[in-house]
Amino acid sequence: MYDVVAHPIDVAAVTAAVADAATGATVIFIGTTRDHNEGRRVTRLEYEAYPEMALAEMRKIGAAARQRWPITRIAIVHRVGVVPTGEASVVIAVSAGHRRAAFEACQFAIDRLKEIVPIWKKEHFEGGAVWIGSQTGTAFDAPPAKPAR
Amino acid sequence: MIVRLRFFASLRERLRCSEAEWTLPERATVSDLWNALCAAYPQLVTLGPAISFAVNREYVDRDHRLAHNDEVALIPPVSGGTHVRRRRTPD
C-alpha cells in the first residue's frame, strides 16, 4: 500500500495492509506533528505533495527495502493538507519474519522518504509561517517576491 | 520546443504560479531552462543551489537534455530538511 491522502491516516488500515500469517514481526512508524519547533509554538502544519512523483518514489523505497532486507510487506501512507498538531502525517508499516529486518527496513524507509519523496511541510506558528527544509541557504524564507506574471 | 513546468511549495508561493509552459530551443538542457527562468525571474537566482529537478517524475541532473512536452518539476528541499541531492550518495 502506497498512498498520499488528504484525510486522517487510518493506522489500523495501514497495519492491516502488511498483515501476513507468515510474519513474526510488524514495525509501525507514526510520524506526528509536533506542537513546537526551534523554540516556536507551532499552531498547525501543512503538507504539499507532487502526488504522482511522491507515489512513484514511495514505490521505489519499498522496492529498495525489499532488496536489502527479507521483509514480507511494506506500506507507506503520507497525509497532505493541514495536519493539526498531534496527528499523524506519515505512517510506515513493515512486516517480516523476524524483528530485526522489520526495524531496519522501517527506519530506512522513513529516512529515505524524508530525503527524496517530493512532499513539503509548511510550519505555521504564532506570527508567521515557513517552509521547512527551505529555510537554510539564502532567500527561501524571505518575504514572497512580487507576482511573477 | 515547449516544456511543462510545475512549481511546488516555497517556489509556487514565490512565483504565485503552480504550472506554466516554457518555450526552449531544441536540445536545451535543464540548466538552460534554469538560466532562462532566472533571466525572466531574478528572484529565483539565489535559490539555484537548493533546487532539484525532475523530468517526467524522475530526478535528473542539470545536464539532462529536455524534449518537447516534457514535464519539468522544480523541487525545493523536501520536508525532512535534507537536501534532495543526497539521494545520489551511496547508501
gemmi code that builds the backbone of each chain (N, CA, C; Angstrom):
import gemmi

chains = {
    "A": [
        ("MET", (0.852, -1.193, 0.000), (0.000, 0.000, 0.000), (0.890, 1.246, 0.000)),
        ("TYR", (0.712, 2.070, -1.006), (1.403, 3.360, -1.063), (0.329, 4.400, -1.347)),
        ("ASP", (0.297, 5.451, -0.540), (-0.792, 6.399, -0.760), (-0.428, 7.782, -0.236)),
        ("VAL", (-1.018, 8.791, -0.878), (-0.964, 10.174, -0.400), (-2.410, 10.579, -0.201)),
        ("VAL", (-2.771, 10.917, 1.040), (-4.188, 11.139, 1.350), (-4.403, 12.532, 1.947)),
        ("ALA", (-5.589, 13.047, 1.766), (-5.911, 14.382, 2.273), (-6.827, 14.304, 3.489)),
        ("HIS", (-6.791, 13.165, 4.180), (-7.634, 12.972, 5.370), (-6.801, 12.266, 6.439)),
        ("PRO", (-7.307, 12.167, 7.659), (-6.524, 11.483, 8.703), (-6.142, 10.068, 8.276)),
        ("ILE", (-4.923, 9.656, 8.630), (-4.446, 8.323, 8.249), (-5.020, 7.282, 9.212)),
        ("ASP", (-5.572, 6.233, 8.636), (-6.110, 5.126, 9.425), (-4.964, 4.147, 9.707)),
        ("VAL", (-4.387, 4.288, 10.911), (-3.204, 3.485, 11.240), (-3.532, 1.993, 11.221)),
        ("ALA", (-4.728, 1.658, 11.680), (-5.116, 0.237, 11.694), (-5.179, -0.327, 10.279)),
        ("ALA", (-5.628, 0.487, 9.343), (-5.718, 0.015, 7.957), (-4.333, -0.177, 7.349)),
        ("VAL", (-3.406, 0.732, 7.705), (-2.038, 0.586, 7.191), (-1.393, -0.665, 7.785)),
        ("THR", (-1.647, -0.890, 9.071), (-1.124, -2.087, 9.729), (-1.709, -3.348, 9.093)),
        ("ALA", (-3.000, -3.314, 8.834), (-3.663, -4.485, 8.236), (-3.103, -4.783, 6.852)),
        ("ALA", (-2.647, -3.734, 6.171), (-2.136, -3.917, 4.808), (-0.856, -4.750, 4.777)),
        ("VAL", (-0.139, -4.820, 5.894), (1.095, -5.618, 5.902), (0.926, -6.927, 6.687)),
        ("ALA", (-0.300, -7.198, 7.140), (-0.532, -8.416, 7.928), (-0.320, -9.651, 7.068)),
        ("ASP", (0.327, -10.653, 7.672), (0.569, -11.898, 6.949), (0.894, -12.947, 8.001)),
        ("ALA", (0.219, -14.082, 7.922), (0.403, -15.113, 8.952), (1.830, -15.655, 8.977)),
        ("ALA", (2.575, -15.434, 7.907), (3.948, -15.955, 7.842), (4.951, -15.057, 8.552)),
        ("THR", (4.495, -13.887, 9.014), (5.442, -12.952, 9.610), (5.472, -13.093, 11.128)),
        ("GLY", (6.633, -12.718, 11.687), (6.760, -12.773, 13.137), (6.912, -11.393, 13.753)),
        ("ALA", (6.975, -10.353, 12.906), (7.185, -9.004, 13.431), (6.558, -7.975, 12.505)),
        ("THR", (5.922, -7.000, 13.110), (5.439, -5.850, 12.349), (5.917, -4.604, 13.075)),
        ("VAL", (6.604, -3.726, 12.356), (7.065, -2.462, 12.924), (6.275, -1.344, 12.267)),
        ("ILE", (5.753, -0.451, 13.107), (4.963, 0.665, 12.600), (5.612, 1.967, 13.041)),
        ("PHE", (5.905, 2.817, 12.088), (6.394, 4.154, 12.408), (5.254, 5.135, 12.166)),
        ("ILE", (4.987, 5.973, 13.166), (3.971, 7.014, 13.023), (4.660, 8.357, 13.238)),
        ("GLY", (4.726, 9.148, 12.188), (5.289, 10.488, 12.311), (4.166, 11.458, 12.629)),
        ("THR", (4.287, 12.142, 13.776), (3.216, 13.057, 14.165), (3.729, 14.496, 14.190)),
        ("THR", (2.814, 15.418, 14.094), (3.186, 16.831, 14.043), (3.394, 17.354, 15.453)),
        ("ARG", (4.600, 17.914, 15.663), (4.962, 18.480, 16.980), (4.309, 19.836, 17.167)),
        ("ASP", (4.063, 20.164, 18.432), (3.445, 21.470, 18.686), (4.488, 22.549, 18.944)),
        ("HIS", (5.776, 22.191, 18.767), (6.820, 23.207, 18.938), (7.986, 22.848, 18.034)),
        ("ASN", (8.736, 23.834, 17.611), (9.924, 23.601, 16.795), (10.820, 24.821, 16.904)),
        ("GLU", (12.090, 24.575, 17.224), (13.067, 25.649, 17.321), (12.556, 26.808, 18.172)),
        ("GLY", (11.944, 26.441, 19.297), (11.512, 27.443, 20.254), (10.209, 28.140, 19.899)),
        ("ARG", (9.617, 27.733, 18.789), (8.361, 28.383, 18.397), (7.203, 27.454, 18.709)),
        ("ARG", (6.076, 28.054, 19.059), (4.874, 27.263, 19.257), (4.198, 27.076, 17.907)),
        ("VAL", (4.109, 25.844, 17.469), (3.532, 25.548, 16.150), (2.020, 25.425, 16.293)),
        ("THR", (1.310, 26.157, 15.461), (-0.141, 26.107, 15.539), (-0.716, 25.064, 14.603)),
        ("ARG", (-0.103, 24.907, 13.417), (-0.526, 23.827, 12.525), (0.538, 23.601, 11.476)),
        ("LEU", (0.495, 22.422, 10.889), (1.415, 22.086, 9.816), (0.607, 21.784, 8.572)),
        ("GLU", (1.206, 22.146, 7.467), (0.515, 21.970, 6.197), (1.486, 21.260, 5.256)),
        ("TYR", (1.034, 20.205, 4.612), (1.893, 19.440, 3.703), (1.378, 19.582, 2.284)),
        ("GLU", (2.346, 19.665, 1.375), (2.022, 19.740, -0.046), (2.855, 18.683, -0.765)),
        ("ALA", (2.242, 17.969, -1.697), (2.955, 16.913, -2.421), (2.928, 17.164, -3.918)),
        ("TYR", (3.901, 16.568, -4.569), (3.847, 16.366, -6.022), (3.347, 14.934, -6.124)),
        ("PRO", (2.038, 14.747, -6.108), (1.495, 13.426, -5.755), (1.930, 12.293, -6.675)),
        ("GLU", (1.934, 12.533, -7.984), (2.279, 11.434, -8.896), (3.717, 10.955, -8.649)),
        ("MET", (4.606, 11.938, -8.466), (6.002, 11.561, -8.261), (6.230, 11.021, -6.848)),
        ("ALA", (5.506, 11.564, -5.876), (5.651, 11.081, -4.499), (5.313, 9.591, -4.423)),
        ("LEU", (4.243, 9.197, -5.085), (3.863, 7.778, -5.081), (4.924, 6.929, -5.761)),
        ("ALA", (5.449, 7.425, -6.874), (6.482, 6.673, -7.592), (7.724, 6.503, -6.711)),
        ("GLU", (8.101, 7.557, -5.996), (9.284, 7.466, -5.136), (9.032, 6.554, -3.937)),
        ("MET", (7.803, 6.575, -3.418), (7.476, 5.653, -2.316), (7.612, 4.202, -2.773)),
        ("ARG", (7.143, 3.927, -3.985), (7.262, 2.552, -4.506), (8.727, 2.160, -4.645)),
        ("LYS", (9.557, 3.098, -5.075), (10.993, 2.796, -5.203), (11.602, 2.478, -3.835)),
        ("ILE", (11.177, 3.231, -2.816), (11.688, 2.978, -1.467), (11.277, 1.577, -1.018)),
        ("GLY", (10.029, 1.213, -1.283), (9.558, -0.128, -0.925), (10.368, -1.209, -1.628)),
        ("ALA", (10.629, -0.987, -2.913), (11.396, -1.973, -3.682), (12.825, -2.069, -3.160)),
        ("ALA", (13.406, -0.916, -2.822), (14.779, -0.917, -2.307), (14.834, -1.632, -0.960)),
        ("ALA", (13.820, -1.418, -0.114), (13.787, -2.086, 1.198), (13.690, -3.600, 1.019)),
        ("ARG", (12.894, -4.014, 0.061), (12.746, -5.462, -0.192), (14.037, -6.088, -0.684)),
        ("GLN", (14.795, -5.318, -1.436), (16.066, -5.847, -1.938), (17.073, -6.034, -0.809)),
        ("ARG", (16.999, -5.139, 0.174), (18.042, -5.147, 1.205), (17.718, -5.965, 2.429)),
        ("TRP", (16.423, -6.148, 2.707), (16.035, -6.918, 3.886), (14.983, -7.949, 3.514)),
        ("PRO", (14.964, -9.059, 4.225), (13.958, -10.090, 3.939), (12.615, -9.735, 4.576)),
        ("ILE", (12.002, -8.691, 4.059), (10.704, -8.280, 4.613), (9.577, -8.898, 3.795)),
        ("THR", (8.418, -8.959, 4.420), (7.274, -9.580, 3.764), (6.433, -8.528, 3.046)),
        ("ARG", (6.038, -7.493, 3.772), (5.233, -6.433, 3.160), (5.641, -5.080, 3.733)),
        ("ILE", (5.351, -4.043, 2.944), (5.620, -2.684, 3.417), (4.490, -1.781, 2.933)),
        ("ALA", (4.108, -0.838, 3.771), (3.065, 0.130, 3.408), (3.531, 1.523, 3.828)),
        ("ILE", (3.339, 2.499, 2.959), (3.729, 3.876, 3.256), (2.565, 4.792, 2.887)),
        ("VAL", (2.087, 5.565, 3.866), (0.984, 6.495, 3.611), (1.361, 7.863, 4.178)),
        ("HIS", (1.256, 8.885, 3.366), (1.559, 10.249, 3.801), (0.303, 11.101, 3.653)),
        ("ARG", (0.102, 11.948, 4.632), (-1.050, 12.850, 4.588), (-0.619, 14.204, 4.037)),
        ("VAL", (-1.498, 14.863, 3.297), (-1.234, 16.220, 2.826), (-2.372, 17.146, 3.269)),
        ("GLY", (-2.148, 18.436, 3.076), (-3.106, 19.427, 3.556), (-2.759, 19.812, 4.983)),
        ("VAL", (-3.690, 20.446, 5.654), (-3.439, 20.867, 7.027), (-3.535, 19.661, 7.962)),
        ("VAL", (-2.491, 19.467, 8.768), (-2.497, 18.385, 9.752), (-2.369, 19.036, 11.129)),
        ("PRO", (-3.424, 18.979, 11.948), (-3.361, 19.586, 13.283), (-2.253, 18.944, 14.105)),
        ("THR", (-1.667, 19.694, 15.027), (-0.584, 19.134, 15.834), (-1.090, 17.926, 16.607)),
        ("GLY", (-0.195, 16.946, 16.713), (-0.531, 15.717, 17.424), (-1.078, 14.621, 16.527)),
        ("GLU", (-1.400, 14.945, 15.270), (-1.941, 13.925, 14.374), (-0.839, 13.373, 13.467)),
        ("ALA", (-1.096, 12.209, 12.907), (-0.091, 11.542, 12.077), (-0.009, 12.189, 10.697)),
        ("SER", (1.219, 12.499, 10.288), (1.426, 12.984, 8.931), (1.954, 11.875, 8.023)),
        ("VAL", (2.594, 10.882, 8.627), (3.093, 9.755, 7.828), (3.056, 8.483, 8.663)),
        ("VAL", (2.690, 7.386, 8.015), (2.691, 6.085, 8.682), (3.372, 5.076, 7.755)),
        ("ILE", (4.327, 4.343, 8.325), (5.014, 3.288, 7.581), (4.886, 2.002, 8.377)),
        ("ALA", (4.446, 0.954, 7.742), (4.347, -0.353, 8.393), (5.161, -1.362, 7.592)),
        ("VAL", (5.926, -2.166, 8.303), (6.756, -3.191, 7.667), (6.565, -4.497, 8.421)),
        ("SER", (6.288, -5.555, 7.694), (6.221, -6.878, 8.325), (7.341, -7.757, 7.774)),
        ("ALA", (7.812, -8.649, 8.629), (8.920, -9.526, 8.248), (8.875, -10.774, 9.120)),
        ("GLY", (9.662, -11.736, 8.725), (9.731, -12.967, 9.509), (10.298, -12.718, 10.893)),
        ("HIS", (11.263, -11.783, 10.948), (11.940, -11.503, 12.219), (12.068, -9.996, 12.430)),
        ("ARG", (12.142, -9.588, 13.706), (12.013, -8.160, 14.022), (13.146, -7.304, 13.480)),
        ("ARG", (14.364, -7.854, 13.441), (15.494, -7.016, 13.040), (15.303, -6.439, 11.634)),
        ("ALA", (14.894, -7.291, 10.720), (14.672, -6.832, 9.342), (13.558, -5.793, 9.306)),
        ("ALA", (12.509, -6.020, 10.087), (11.379, -5.082, 10.080), (11.796, -3.718, 10.631)),
        ("PHE", (12.552, -3.728, 11.740), (13.018, -2.454, 12.315), (13.919, -1.712, 11.335)),
        ("GLU", (14.896, -2.427, 10.793), (15.872, -1.755, 9.930), (15.223, -1.240, 8.649)),
        ("ALA", (14.352, -2.034, 8.066), (13.704, -1.611, 6.821), (12.792, -0.411, 7.073)),
        ("CYS", (12.140, -0.395, 8.230), (11.243, 0.716, 8.547), (12.036, 2.006, 8.732)),
        ("GLN", (13.157, 1.907, 9.430), (13.989, 3.101, 9.615), (14.538, 3.596, 8.278)),
        ("PHE", (14.973, 2.663, 7.454), (15.451, 3.017, 6.110), (14.349, 3.752, 5.343)),
        ("ALA", (13.131, 3.225, 5.409), (12.030, 3.795, 4.623), (11.718, 5.232, 5.061)),
        ("ILE", (11.673, 5.496, 6.357), (11.342, 6.863, 6.774), (12.508, 7.815, 6.478)),
        ("ASP", (13.736, 7.323, 6.648), (14.886, 8.187, 6.343), (14.905, 8.550, 4.857)),
        ("ARG", (14.692, 7.569, 3.998), (14.707, 7.835, 2.555), (13.523, 8.712, 2.150)),
        ("LEU", (12.370, 8.451, 2.778), (11.204, 9.265, 2.450), (11.502, 10.742, 2.678)),
        ("LYS", (12.133, 11.025, 3.809), (12.397, 12.425, 4.119), (13.469, 13.018, 3.216)),
        ("GLU", (14.283, 12.178, 2.610), (15.314, 12.687, 1.706), (14.805, 12.923, 0.288)),
        ("ILE", (13.976, 12.009, -0.205), (13.720, 12.040, -1.652), (12.268, 12.202, -2.072)),
        ("VAL", (11.320, 11.920, -1.193), (9.927, 11.977, -1.655), (9.477, 13.437, -1.717)),
        ("PRO", (8.990, 13.887, -2.865), (8.643, 15.301, -3.010), (7.354, 15.684, -2.269)),
        ("ILE", (7.530, 15.858, -0.963), (6.449, 16.343, -0.101), (7.067, 17.426, 0.777)),
        ("TRP", (6.377, 18.547, 0.868), (6.927, 19.690, 1.594), (6.036, 20.025, 2.783)),
        ("LYS", (6.692, 20.567, 3.809), (5.982, 20.874, 5.059), (6.068, 22.359, 5.340)),
        ("LYS", (4.938, 22.970, 5.575), (4.908, 24.383, 5.958), (4.457, 24.482, 7.400)),
        ("GLU", (5.321, 25.123, 8.188), (5.038, 25.247, 9.619), (4.401, 26.605, 9.875)),
        ("HIS", (3.225, 26.588, 10.432), (2.568, 27.832, 10.830), (2.778, 28.003, 12.328)),
        ("PHE", (3.257, 29.166, 12.725), (3.457, 29.424, 14.146), (2.896, 30.808, 14.453)),
        ("GLU", (2.911, 31.127, 15.736), (2.379, 32.439, 16.106), (3.259, 33.497, 15.467)),
        ("GLY", (2.681, 34.259, 14.540), (3.443, 35.328, 13.924), (4.041, 35.019, 12.569)),
        ("GLY", (3.781, 33.847, 12.018), (4.334, 33.599, 10.692), (4.220, 32.163, 10.237)),
        ("ALA", (4.907, 31.884, 9.142), (4.916, 30.537, 8.573), (6.184, 30.375, 7.755)),
        ("VAL", (6.682, 29.142, 7.699), (7.906, 28.898, 6.937), (7.860, 27.484, 6.354)),
        ("TRP", (8.405, 27.359, 5.129), (8.525, 26.021, 4.533), (9.745, 25.348, 5.140)),
        ("ILE", (9.541, 24.217, 5.804), (10.645, 23.513, 6.456), (11.506, 22.830, 5.391)),
        ("GLY", (12.799, 22.887, 5.625), (13.722, 22.336, 4.640), (14.159, 23.402, 3.668)),
        ("SER", (13.437, 24.497, 3.667), (13.734, 25.576, 2.730), (14.381, 26.767, 3.409)),
        ("GLN", (14.493, 26.700, 4.721), (14.922, 27.915, 5.415), (16.435, 28.058, 5.466)),
        ("THR", (17.154, 26.980, 5.113), (18.599, 27.113, 5.020), (18.952, 27.750, 3.688)),
        ("GLY", (20.196, 28.093, 3.512), (20.564, 28.721, 2.254), (20.258, 30.190, 2.323)),
        ("THR", (19.645, 30.722, 1.323), (19.555, 32.162, 1.249), (18.143, 32.676, 1.408)),
        ("ALA", (17.451, 32.774, 0.334), (16.256, 33.598, 0.354), (14.946, 32.843, 0.460)),
        ("PHE", (15.018, 31.535, 0.748), (13.758, 30.800, 0.770), (12.776, 31.356, 1.793)),
        ("ASP", (13.303, 31.854, 2.900), (12.387, 32.305, 3.943), (12.158, 33.823, 3.888)),
        ("ALA", (12.629, 34.430, 2.817), (12.368, 35.853, 2.660), (10.906, 36.065, 2.296)),
        ("PRO", (10.396, 37.269, 2.462), (9.019, 37.531, 2.076), (8.825, 37.202, 0.598)),
        ("PRO", (7.621, 36.805, 0.192), (7.379, 36.469, -1.203), (7.717, 37.652, -2.115)),
        ("ALA", (8.266, 37.305, -3.251), (8.571, 38.347, -4.233), (7.283, 38.850, -4.868)),
        ("LYS", (7.425, 39.856, -5.654), (6.264, 40.362, -6.380), (5.766, 39.296, -7.348)),
        ("PRO", (4.501, 39.367, -7.744), (3.978, 38.354, -8.654), (4.866, 38.238, -9.889)),
        ("ALA", (5.077, 36.963, -10.300), (5.978, 36.719, -11.421), (5.320, 37.057, -12.748)),
        ("ARG", (4.046, 36.858, -12.824), (3.364, 37.132, -14.088), (2.162, 38.007, -13.836)),
    ],
    "B": [
        ("MET", (10.874, 23.976, -28.843), (10.026, 23.004, -28.139), (9.408, 23.663, -26.906)),
        ("ILE", (8.356, 23.034, -26.441), (7.673, 23.552, -25.252), (7.736, 22.498, -24.144)),
        ("VAL", (8.090, 22.943, -22.940), (8.053, 22.036, -21.790), (7.025, 22.555, -20.789)),
        ("ARG", (6.508, 21.636, -20.004), (5.507, 21.991, -18.995), (6.197, 22.057, -17.643)),
        ("LEU", (6.038, 23.178, -16.979), (6.720, 23.395, -15.692), (5.745, 23.203, -14.542)),
        ("ARG", (6.258, 22.649, -13.445), (5.459, 22.551, -12.219), (6.285, 23.095, -11.064)),
        ("PHE", (5.620, 23.931, -10.276), (6.265, 24.561, -9.122), (5.544, 24.138, -7.851)),
        ("PHE", (6.313, 23.921, -6.802), (5.710, 23.468, -5.551), (6.200, 24.301, -4.368)),
        ("ALA", (5.378, 24.280, -3.323), (5.754, 24.792, -2.002), (6.304, 26.219, -2.083)),
        ("SER", (7.529, 26.419, -1.548), (8.075, 27.775, -1.487), (8.215, 28.389, -2.882)),
        ("LEU", (8.543, 27.572, -3.871), (8.683, 28.097, -5.236), (7.336, 28.515, -5.806)),
        ("ARG", (6.327, 27.694, -5.565), (4.978, 28.015, -6.038), (4.520, 29.348, -5.438)),
        ("GLU", (4.800, 29.508, -4.141), (4.386, 30.760, -3.499), (5.180, 31.938, -4.038)),
        ("ARG", (6.470, 31.719, -4.223), (7.319, 32.817, -4.689), (6.898, 33.287, -6.077)),
        ("LEU", (6.550, 32.338, -6.950), (6.167, 32.691, -8.320), (4.666, 32.941, -8.458)),
        ("ARG", (3.933, 32.592, -7.419), (2.464, 32.682, -7.449), (1.913, 31.950, -8.663)),
        ("CYS", (2.424, 30.761, -8.848), (2.108, 30.013, -10.050), (2.450, 28.552, -9.780)),
        ("SER", (1.561, 27.606, -10.124), (1.895, 26.200, -9.908), (2.247, 25.480, -11.201)),
        ("GLU", (1.763, 25.981, -12.325), (2.082, 25.333, -13.596), (2.285, 26.392, -14.659)),
        ("ALA", (3.159, 26.096, -15.610), (3.389, 27.024, -16.720), (3.959, 26.244, -17.891)),
        ("GLU", (3.938, 26.867, -19.047), (4.614, 26.291, -20.211), (5.767, 27.207, -20.559)),
        ("TRP", (6.831, 26.624, -21.090), (8.003, 27.412, -21.398), (8.577, 26.948, -22.735)),
        ("THR", (8.896, 27.908, -23.596), (9.463, 27.580, -24.904), (10.986, 27.632, -24.830)),
        ("LEU", (11.619, 26.600, -25.349), (13.081, 26.483, -25.305), (13.598, 26.082, -26.681)),
        ("PRO", (14.863, 26.390, -26.950), (15.459, 25.888, -28.196), (15.569, 24.368, -28.154)),
        ("GLU", (15.575, 23.759, -29.316), (15.776, 22.311, -29.376), (17.092, 21.951, -28.677)),
        ("ARG", (17.147, 20.777, -28.079), (18.343, 20.252, -27.412), (18.717, 21.033, -26.159)),
        ("ALA", (17.808, 21.839, -25.650), (18.107, 22.571, -24.409), (18.201, 21.583, -23.241)),
        ("THR", (18.995, 21.940, -22.247), (19.140, 21.114, -21.046), (18.376, 21.752, -19.886)),
        ("VAL", (18.318, 21.009, -18.790), (17.707, 21.543, -17.574), (18.417, 22.828, -17.152)),
        ("SER", (19.724, 22.827, -17.285), (20.490, 24.009, -16.917), (20.107, 25.208, -17.790)),
        ("ASP", (19.897, 24.957, -19.088), (19.459, 26.035, -19.989), (18.100, 26.585, -19.535)),
        ("LEU", (17.225, 25.673, -19.183), (15.905, 26.100, -18.703), (16.046, 26.965, -17.452)),
        ("TRP", (16.853, 26.502, -16.503), (17.026, 27.245, -15.256), (17.569, 28.646, -15.546)),
        ("ASN", (18.558, 28.733, -16.413), (19.129, 30.047, -16.745), (18.076, 30.961, -17.362)),
        ("ALA", (17.230, 30.389, -18.222), (16.174, 31.193, -18.845), (15.168, 31.671, -17.802)),
        ("LEU", (14.841, 30.781, -16.862), (13.887, 31.166, -15.815), (14.481, 32.261, -14.925)),
        ("CYS", (15.759, 32.118, -14.611), (16.398, 33.121, -13.757), (16.493, 34.480, -14.455)),
        ("ALA", (16.662, 34.444, -15.773), (16.715, 35.705, -16.514), (15.353, 36.397, -16.465)),
        ("ALA", (14.290, 35.586, -16.515), (12.942, 36.165, -16.506), (12.511, 36.544, -15.088)),
        ("TYR", (12.952, 35.772, -14.117), (12.527, 35.990, -12.726), (13.755, 36.035, -11.828)),
        ("PRO", (14.385, 37.190, -11.730), (15.649, 37.279, -10.976), (15.518, 36.836, -9.515)),
        ("GLN", (14.320, 36.843, -8.990), (14.162, 36.420, -7.593), (14.485, 34.941, -7.415)),
        ("LEU", (14.625, 34.207, -8.526), (14.961, 32.785, -8.438), (16.453, 32.539, -8.276)),
        ("VAL", (17.260, 33.499, -8.686), (18.696, 33.253, -8.833), (19.318, 32.661, -7.570)),
        ("THR", (19.002, 33.244, -6.425), (19.652, 32.807, -5.188), (19.201, 31.418, -4.751)),
        ("LEU", (18.108, 30.917, -5.331), (17.602, 29.613, -4.911), (18.286, 28.465, -5.629)),
        ("GLY", (19.008, 28.781, -6.693), (19.545, 27.760, -7.583), (20.186, 26.561, -6.917)),
        ("PRO", (21.133, 26.760, -6.001), (21.843, 25.602, -5.457), (20.940, 24.649, -4.689)),
        ("ALA", (19.828, 25.144, -4.179), (18.984, 24.307, -3.319), (17.950, 23.501, -4.099)),
        ("ILE", (17.779, 23.809, -5.368), (16.678, 23.209, -6.110), (17.122, 21.977, -6.873)),
        ("SER", (16.281, 20.940, -6.815), (16.497, 19.762, -7.642), (15.466, 19.771, -8.758)),
        ("PHE", (15.714, 18.945, -9.763), (14.815, 18.916, -10.912), (14.353, 17.493, -11.174)),
        ("ALA", (13.089, 17.384, -11.591), (12.570, 16.091, -12.035), (11.980, 16.281, -13.424)),
        ("VAL", (12.274, 15.353, -14.303), (11.675, 15.370, -15.639), (10.821, 14.115, -15.773)),
        ("ASN", (9.573, 14.345, -16.096), (8.617, 13.236, -16.194), (8.683, 12.357, -14.946)),
        ("ARG", (8.759, 13.035, -13.807), (8.666, 12.415, -12.476), (9.870, 11.573, -12.085)),
        ("GLU", (11.012, 11.849, -12.701), (12.267, 11.201, -12.296), (13.288, 12.301, -12.039)),
        ("TYR", (14.027, 12.174, -10.909), (15.091, 13.146, -10.669), (16.115, 13.088, -11.797)),
        ("VAL", (16.595, 14.253, -12.203), (17.621, 14.306, -13.255), (18.715, 15.291, -12.836)),
        ("ASP", (19.858, 15.166, -13.488), (20.932, 16.137, -13.310), (20.672, 17.339, -14.214)),
        ("ARG", (21.439, 18.382, -13.978), (21.187, 19.612, -14.724), (21.642, 19.538, -16.181)),
        ("ASP", (22.459, 18.541, -16.500), (22.859, 18.417, -17.907), (21.888, 17.537, -18.697)),
        ("HIS", (20.802, 17.130, -18.063), (19.790, 16.323, -18.748), (19.173, 17.114, -19.906)),
        ("ARG", (19.104, 16.476, -21.072), (18.567, 17.149, -22.250), (17.043, 17.008, -22.272)),
        ("LEU", (16.368, 18.104, -22.491), (14.906, 18.105, -22.458), (14.333, 17.780, -23.833)),
        ("ALA", (13.086, 17.318, -23.817), (12.378, 17.011, -25.063), (11.033, 17.729, -25.040)),
        ("HIS", (10.481, 17.909, -26.220), (9.197, 18.588, -26.332), (8.160, 17.911, -25.443)),
        ("ASN", (7.396, 18.730, -24.754), (6.290, 18.252, -23.912), (6.734, 17.561, -22.619)),
        ("ASP", (8.014, 17.614, -22.292), (8.453, 17.080, -21.002), (7.765, 17.834, -19.857)),
        ("GLU", (7.505, 17.103, -18.765), (7.014, 17.746, -17.538), (8.227, 17.963, -16.632)),
        ("VAL", (8.550, 19.209, -16.376), (9.728, 19.530, -15.574), (9.256, 20.108, -14.242)),
        ("ALA", (9.620, 19.435, -13.155), (9.258, 19.929, -11.829), (10.476, 20.529, -11.158)),
        ("LEU", (10.288, 21.701, -10.576), (11.346, 22.339, -9.785), (11.075, 21.994, -8.330)),
        ("ILE", (12.036, 21.315, -7.726), (11.799, 20.698, -6.421), (12.630, 21.373, -5.341)),
        ("PRO", (11.981, 22.167, -4.499), (12.708, 22.749, -3.361), (13.055, 21.645, -2.353)),
        ("PRO", (13.891, 21.924, -1.388), (14.232, 20.895, -0.394), (12.976, 20.284, 0.207)),
        ("VAL", (12.969, 18.953, 0.351), (11.768, 18.284, 0.836), (11.671, 18.343, 2.353)),
        ("SER", (10.571, 17.825, 2.906), (10.179, 18.194, 4.263), (11.123, 17.685, 5.335)),
        ("GLY", (11.956, 16.703, 5.018), (12.893, 16.227, 6.032), (13.979, 17.237, 6.312)),
        ("GLY", (14.054, 18.216, 5.422), (15.060, 19.235, 5.611), (16.417, 18.799, 5.084)),
        ("THR", (16.474, 17.628, 4.487), (17.720, 17.129, 3.929), (17.733, 17.411, 2.441)),
        ("HIS", (18.886, 17.784, 1.951), (18.950, 18.127, 0.546), (18.649, 16.927, -0.339)),
        ("VAL", (17.796, 17.138, -1.324), (17.386, 16.063, -2.221), (18.588, 15.429, -2.916)),
        ("ARG", (19.594, 16.220, -3.189), (20.712, 15.669, -3.948), (21.466, 14.599, -3.176)),
        ("ARG", (21.176, 14.478, -1.876), (21.809, 13.398, -1.122), (21.418, 12.032, -1.659)),
        ("ARG", (20.338, 11.956, -2.427), (19.927, 10.670, -2.969), (21.002, 10.056, -3.842)),
        ("ARG", (21.876, 10.885, -4.351), (22.892, 10.356, -5.262), (24.115, 9.830, -4.526)),
        ("THR", (24.137, 10.051, -3.209), (25.259, 9.492, -2.462), (24.964, 8.019, -2.208)),
        ("PRO", (25.987, 7.174, -2.225), (25.759, 5.739, -1.989), (25.188, 5.525, -0.585)),
        ("ASP", (24.346, 4.559, -0.462), (23.786, 4.241, 0.858), (24.793, 3.473, 1.686)),
    ],
}
model = gemmi.Model(1)
for chain_id, residues in chains.items():
    chain = gemmi.Chain(chain_id)
    for i, (resn, *xyz) in enumerate(residues, 1):
        res = gemmi.Residue()
        res.name, res.seqid = resn, gemmi.SeqId(i, " ")
        for name, pos in zip(("N", "CA", "C"), xyz):
            atom = gemmi.Atom()
            atom.name, atom.element = name, gemmi.Element(name[0])
            atom.pos, atom.b_iso = gemmi.Position(*pos), 0.0
            res.add_atom(atom)
        chain.add_residue(res)
    model.add_chain(chain)
structure = gemmi.Structure()
structure.add_model(model)
structure.setup_entities()
